[in-house]
Amino acid sequence: MKRNVSSTTIMAFHFLRSLLHLNSYGGGGGGGVSPLRRSLRIRQAAYTSMAVAAGPRRAWSTALLRRLSPRRPHHRRAAPLRRNKIRVLGEVRRGVDDGDAALRKVVPGGDRLDCCSLLEETASYIEFLSMQVELMQRISSRSACIDLVRSF
């Protein structure tokens, strides 16, 4: 798959900005934040930057942003289903393949997609996850080099 350079740049920009914000406001080397809380904030920044770079057209990115949002919207109660609709939904649910069910658990927002859309979203999600891994590797290798230079 050909990677979109602008998506990589957007993801890197948002992630580095979040890390800078984390270091300057309450997450720095001081004793204010525990290592566990700091790692959770870094993970949240990584997923948020990945979802922002993907844009609003992807179901997994909107599901991730909705899940990570500090302000959760009020959920409307669903209208009660009639018995015949419940029976039909149960029959359809039993026919779902195990592979589809596993993908629906892994891909954010996958529980609301049909099979074809689920596969497209999975491909996009994997692409952005691999870009995120590459970005993290670059950042860690550069910070390791900077730490090594500072130690001398």
C-alpha positions in Angstrom: 0.0 0.0 0.0 1.2 3.5 -0.8 1.3 5.7 2.2 0.0 9.2 2.1 2.8 11.5 3.1 0.4 14.2 4.4 -1.2 11.6 6.7 2.2 10.7 8.1 3.1 14.3 8.6 -0.2 15.2 10.2 0.1 12.2 12.6 3.6 13.1 13.5 2.7 16.8 14.1 -0.2 16.0 16.3 1.6 13.4 18.3 4.7 15.5 18.9 2.5 18.5 19.9 0.7 16.2 22.4 4.0 15.0 23.8 5.3 18.6 24.1 2.0 19.5 25.9 2.4 16.5 28.1 5.9 17.3 29.1 5.2 21.0 29.7 1.9 20.7 31.6 1.9 18.1 34.3 3.5 15.1 32.7 7.2 16.1 32.7 10.1 14.7 34.6 8.8 16.2 37.9 7.1 14.0 40.5 3.6 15.1 39.6 2.4 12.1 37.5 2.9 8.4 38.0 4.7 6.4 35.2 1.5 4.4 34.6 -0.6 7.6 34.2 2.0 9.0 31.9 2.1 5.9 29.7 -1.7 6.1 29.5 -1.5 9.7 28.4 1.1 8.9 25.8 -1.0 6.0 24.4 -4.0 8.3 24.3 -2.0 10.9 22.4 -0.8 8.3 19.9 -4.3 7.0 19.2 -5.7 10.5 19.0 -3.1 11.7 16.5 -3.6 8.6 14.4 -7.4 9.1 14.3 -7.0 12.8 13.5 -4.6 12.0 10.6 -7.1 9.4 9.2 -9.8 12.0 9.1 -13.5 11.8 9.8 -14.4 9.6 6.8 -13.2 6.4 8.5 -15.5 4.7 11.0 -12.6 3.5 13.2 -11.2 7.1 13.5 -14.5 8.6 14.6 -15.0 5.7 17.0 -11.6 6.2 18.5 -12.1 9.9 18.9 -15.5 9.4 20.4 -14.0 6.9 22.9 -11.0 9.1 23.8 -13.0 12.3 24.1 -13.1 13.7 27.6 -16.6 15.0 26.9 -18.9 12.1 26.2 -22.1 12.9 24.4 -25.4 11.8 26.0 -26.6 8.6 24.4 -30.2 8.4 23.3 -32.2 5.4 24.3 -33.0 3.2 21.4 -36.7 2.6 20.7 -37.8 -0.9 21.8 -37.8 -3.5 19.0 -40.8 -5.5 18.2 -40.6 -9.3 18.6 -40.4 -10.1 14.9 -37.4 -7.7 14.5 -35.7 -9.2 17.5 -36.1 -12.7 16.0 -34.7 -11.6 12.6 -31.7 -9.9 14.2 -31.0 -13.0 16.2 -31.0 -15.1 13.1 -28.7 -12.7 11.3 -26.4 -12.6 14.3 -26.0 -16.4 14.4 -24.9 -16.4 10.8 -22.0 -14.1 11.4 -18.6 -15.7 10.6 -16.1 -16.1 13.5 -13.5 -14.1 11.5 -15.9 -11.2 11.1 -16.7 -11.3 14.8 -13.0 -11.2 15.7 -12.4 -8.2 13.4 -15.4 -6.4 14.8 -13.8 -6.7 18.3 -10.4 -5.4 17.2 -11.3 -2.5 14.8 -12.9 0.4 16.6 -16.4 1.1 15.3 -16.4 -2.3 13.5 -19.5 -3.5 15.2 -21.6 -1.2 13.1 -20.2 -2.1 9.6 -21.2 -4.7 7.0 -18.6 -7.2 5.9 -17.2 -5.3 2.9 -16.9 -2.0 4.8 -15.3 -3.9 7.7 -12.5 -5.2 5.5 -11.9 -1.7 4.1 -11.8 -0.2 7.6 -9.5 -3.0 8.8 -7.0 -2.3 5.9 -7.0 1.4 6.8 -6.6 0.8 10.5 -3.7 -1.6 9.9 -2.1 1.0 7.6 -2.3 3.7 10.2 -1.1 1.4 13.0 2.0 0.6 11.0 2.6 4.3 10.4 2.2 4.8 14.1 4.8 2.1 14.9 7.3 3.7 12.4 6.7 7.1 14.0 7.3 5.7 17.5 10.5 3.9 16.4 11.8 7.1 14.8 11.1 9.2 17.9 12.6 6.6 20.2 15.8 6.2 18.1 16.3 9.9 17.9 15.7 10.4 21.6 18.1 7.6 22.4 20.7 9.3 20.2 20.1 12.6 22.0 20.4 11.0 25.4 23.6 9.3 24.3 25.1 12.6 23.1 24.0 14.4 26.3 25.7 11.7 28.5 29.1 12.5 27.1 
